[in-house]
Amino acid sequence: MILVITGTDTGVGKTVVTAALAAAHLAAGRTVAVYKPVQTGEPPAGERRGGDTGEVERLAGAGVVLAEGARFAEPMAPIAAAVAEGRGLPGFEEHVAAIGRLRARADVVLVEGAGGLLVRLTAAGHTIADVCRAADGRLVVVARAGLGTLNHTELTLEAAAARGVPAAGVVLGAWPADAGPIEESNADTLRRVCAAAGVGWWGALPEGSGAWDADRFGAAAVGWFGGVRGRDPVPAGAVAQPNV
């Protein structure tokens, strides 16, 4: 199984969702690999890995196989970050081949994109949508709970469908403890949007869960996705609120 995690925007919780999926699948006895095609805003990995893959390792544990395509120090879009450092980006075929190698080693491969669905990852302009389609993966869309999320999420799902990229599920990356009518309404609407589109509604992760230690995070992750049964996580519903 190959799941490609994208977001409706940057900073919506893709890395925490990736770590939660990894932890849930590990708990179900599956081997898991995580691939980050391009990491920006982080210096090259040294003794301390850092970056998004480092966070996945910290939260999900050392049992995850980790791989990256390239890393750039500037916190910019991949092409701009590469230009700023005078370096090249990995090509499209390199990303697809890297995912294929990981798939040969692991039951589940999680690919975390950079920013949103149409952020360009290669000098030729390939996006995570292109990578997902070529790798025969399925998309996981991480969205915000607050204002603006309905438009952003539906645009992402529509863009994916137009490119022939199947979406497996939508998940809210950070459900606030003080969620109010706006968040509740958004969650209810997105659940119905997903049902109409034939896309899974994967609930929400609690805000701040990315700061938890690995033991607490791993124990909770299986509950967030309702246990990993069969090919997909099946969310049990609410994390912080019963009706999410």
FENHU-V130289 format. One line per field, one symbol per residue. ss: DSSP state (H for helix, E for strand, C for the rest). psi: psi as a letter, one per 30 degrees, with the letter a starting at -180 (. if undefined). burial: # if it has 9 or more other ideal C-beta (glycine too) atoms within 8 Angstrom, else .. A space follows every 10 residues. Layout:
ss->???
psi->???
burial->???
This chain:
ss->CEEEEEECCC CCCHHHHHHH HHHHHHHCCC CEEEEEEEEE CCCCCCCCCC HHHHHHHHHH CCCCEEEEEE EECCCCCHHH HHHHHCCCCC CHHHHHHHHH HHHHHCCEEE EEEEEECCCE CCCCCCEHHH HHHHCCCEEE EEECCCCCHH HHHHHHHHHH HHCCCCEEEE EEEEECCCCC HHHHHHHHHH HHHHHHHCCE EEEEEECCHH HCCHHHHHHH HHHHCCCEEC CEECCCCCCC CCCC
psi->kjkjjllfll gfgeeeeeee eeeeeefggl kkkkkjekkl gklkkbejea aeeeeeeeef lffkkkklel kkekilleee eeeefhlllk leeeeeeeee eeefflekkk jjajbaegkk flffgklfee eeeeghlkkj kkllfakffe eeeeeeeeee efggjkkelk kkfjjkfhka eeeeeeeeee eeeeeefgkk jgblkkkfff flleeeeeef eeeeggkjkb flkjkfbkdf kfg.
burial->.########. .######### ########.# ########## ##..#..... #######.## #..####### ####.##### ##.##...## ##.###.### .##..#.### ####.##.## ##...##### ###.#.#### #####...## .######.## #.#.#.#### ######..#. ..##.##### #.##..#.## #######.## .#.#..##.# ########.. .#####.### #..#
